[in-house]
Amino acid sequence: MRAVAPAIAGILFFHMSAMAQSDSTATGAAMDSEAMSRAIGTVLGNAVKGSMNQLQGMGATFDRAVVLRTVERVVNDLPTGYDLESANRYIETYLIDRRTAGVVDTVSAESQQEFLARAASDPGAQVLPSGVVLQIIQEGEGEMPKPTDTVRLMYVGRLSDGEVFDNADTPVEFELEHLVPGFTQGVILMRPGGTYRLTIPAEMAYGDRGIPGAIPAGAALQFDITLLSVVNK
């Protein structure tokens, strides 16, 4: 949901910049309330849809119709049974309970080393000093992000057996400094519009703790990442 505010801000900035550059546009064009309302609804709707898709991918079960009715109540300042803090706390506890209820798997160090070695042998693959394997699928253009930047991207995360454990097929925003080190190391080498494949050793991801019910302990991870833009610098 952090993607919503920057997106709306970007729309407003665009229109205000255009008005500042053209007096005739500012004085001659009337605001179309219907079109503006639909545009804002489209931005917010895509953000809500993306968040629901992500939560379902993390194991949450819910009724989308109820979610949308509740959003409408929030917009109209009507009670929902939660404030923002208690709602976030409930979602976090729910997801932790779902994950810890699953079987905590482990993988052998040998199988993960073989996985990393196969990735390193792919055409054009580069091995960073940390052991992260980087493969350029499509190069982008523009400035690379810094470790302290917020980026907008899409990605698919897989385990060594090919199982997808996370899939952001709609744009999401992340503060790079809050991600696992291997992911950040790869993204700061990308340019907007580029797609990279990162294969990350366990020690640069979730290590021996893993994520119960989602990522085995000691697992190397592989991400196909498309960097869309650097949100702030």
N, C-alpha and C positions, 0 to 999 in steps of 0.2 A: 504493500500500500504506500510505501515511501515514494513510489514513482508518480503518484497522483499530483502532489504539490508542485514538483518541478515541471511536470508537463503543462499544468494550467498556467504556471508562471511563464513558461516559454511562449504559450499562445498569447498571453497578455503583453509580454515584452515585444513580440513580433508586431502586434497591432499598434502599440504605442510608438514603436520606432518608425513604422510606416507613416503614422500621422504626423510625427515630428518632421519627416523629410518632405511631406507634401501638404501644403496648406489647402490646396484645392480638394484633395482627398478628405481632409479633416472637415472641411466645411460643406462639401457636396454630398457626402455619403451618409445616409441615415443608418443607425444600428438596426439590424434585422433581429429582433428578439427571438423569433422562432428558430432561425438558423443558429444563432449563438447558443440557445438552449440545447438544441440537438447536438451541436459540436461538443459542448461540455459534457453532456450525457454520454456521448461516444467515448470520450477520454476516460471518464469515471467508470463507465461500464466495462471497458477493456481491462482497467486496473482491478476491478472487483472480480471479473472472470478469471484473470490470471492468478489472483490470490486464492480463489476457490480451487482452481486446478492444482496449484501447489500444495494446498492443504490435503486434497484428496490423494495426491501422490505420496504424502507423508503418512497416510493411513487414517485420516479423519473421515468420518461418515456424517453427513448432514443433508438437510433438505434445502435445495437451492431456492425454492419458492419462499420458504420461511426466511432465508437469509435476505432476499430482496425485500420482503415485507418489513423486516427489521431495519434494513437500511433506510427505507422510507420513513419509519418512525423516528429514527435518529435525525434525519434531515428536518423533520417537522417538530423536533424538540419534544417528542413523546417518550415515555418510559419504556425500557426494554427488559428490565430486570437486572441489568448490569450497568455499571459505569465503565469507562475505558480501561481503568486499571484492573478491575475484577474480571472483565472479559478477557483481557490478555492473559491474566493469571490462569483462568480456567482453560484456555486453549493450550497454554504451555504445559500445564499439569496433565491434560488429556493426552497430548502427544507423547509426553514422557512415559505415561502409564502404558500407552499402546506399544511403545518400543520396548520397554522393559518386560512386557508380557511375552514378548517373542523369545525365541531361542538365540542365545548369544553364541554365534559361530566363531571359529578361529580358522585361519588358513596357514598353511605351512610356509615358512620363510623361503624354502626352495622354489615353490610354485610361484611366489611373487617375484623372486629374482628372475625366473624364466620369463614371466610376463613383461618385466622391465627390459630384459635383454631382447625380446622379440620386438618391442616397440622401438628400441634403439637401432635395430637392424633395418627398420623400414626406410625406404628411399627418402633422403633429405632430412632424416631425423638428426637432432642435435641433443647432446647430453650436457646439461648445465652442471656446474661444480657441485650443486646440492644433490645431484642424481636425478633431477626432474628431466624427463625426456620431452622435447618439444618438436613438433612437426607442423610445418606451415601448410595448411590446406589451401588457403587463399590469403594473399597479403592485402592489407588495408592501406589507407593513406592518412596523413596528418600526424599529429603529435602523439607520442606514447603517454599513457597515464603514469602518474607517480604513485608510490605506495600509499600516500595519504588521500588520494582522489576517490571520488565516488564515480562508479561507472555503470552504464546501462548495457546489458548484454543478455544473450540467450545461451543455454548450454544443455548438454546431456551428460550425465555422469554414469559410468559403468564400472562394474567389478571385473576382475580378471577373467571370469567365466562368461562375460558378455552381458550379465544381468544389469538392467537399468535400475539404479537406486534413486535417481533424482532426474527430473526432466522439466526444465523451464523453457517451454516452447512458445511462451509469450515474454516480451521484454520485462526484465526485473532490474532493480538497482541495488548495488552493494557498495558499502564502504570497504575498500580493499584491505585496510589495516585490520579489519575484523574477520577476515577469512583465513583458512588454513594456509600456511606459508607457501606450499607448492603452487597453489592456485594463484596467489598474489604474484609470485615470482614469474609465472608465465604470462599473466595478463599485462604486467608492466612492460613486456616486450612486444605487445601487440599494438597495432594502429587501427583506428576506427574503420569498420567495414571488413576487417580481416577475420578469418576463421582459423583457429589453431587447435591441434590435438595435444593435450598435455597428459603424460603418464607420470603419476606422482608416487614416489616411494611412501610406504606407510609412515615413516618418521617425519615426512613433510606433510602428512595429512592427519589422520586420527590416531596413529600409532597403535600401541597395544590395547588401548581402551576401546577403540572402535565406536560404533553407535549401536547399542543393543537393538536387535530386530531390523537393522538396516544395513550396517557396514560391519563386517567381521573384524575382530581384533587382528592387527598386523596386516591389514589389506592395503595393497597398492590400488590406486584409483586412476581411472582414465576419463578425461573430460574433452568433449568437442565443444569449443567455445567460440561464439561469434560476438565480437565487441562492436556494439552499435555506436556508442558515443561516450565521451568523458563528460559527466554532468557538471562537475565543478573542479576547479584547479586551485 
